[in-house]
Amino acid sequence: MARRRAAEQRGVRFQASLQRQARRRAFDPVRLVVSIASLALALLMTYLLFSAALPELFRN
């Protein structure tokens, strides 16, 4: 009985540590800045590619 309770507490503790890791991963500001910068860079590259390939698209 005590062994089962200890195992349950270990499981609860493990789940709590997983939740803490997930929370820490979700609000990592460095990763957020890097992903926003890479998205902006990808959009810029796409714009440059299309403006070089099809210049009449971006002319008024």
Number of C-alpha atoms within 10 A of each C-alpha: 6 7 8 9 10 11 12 12 12 12 12 12 12 12 12 12 12 12 12 12 11 11 11 11 12 11 10 10 11 9 12 13 11 11 12 12 12 12 12 12 12 12 12 12 12 12 13 13 12 14 14 12 10 11 11 10 10 10 7 4
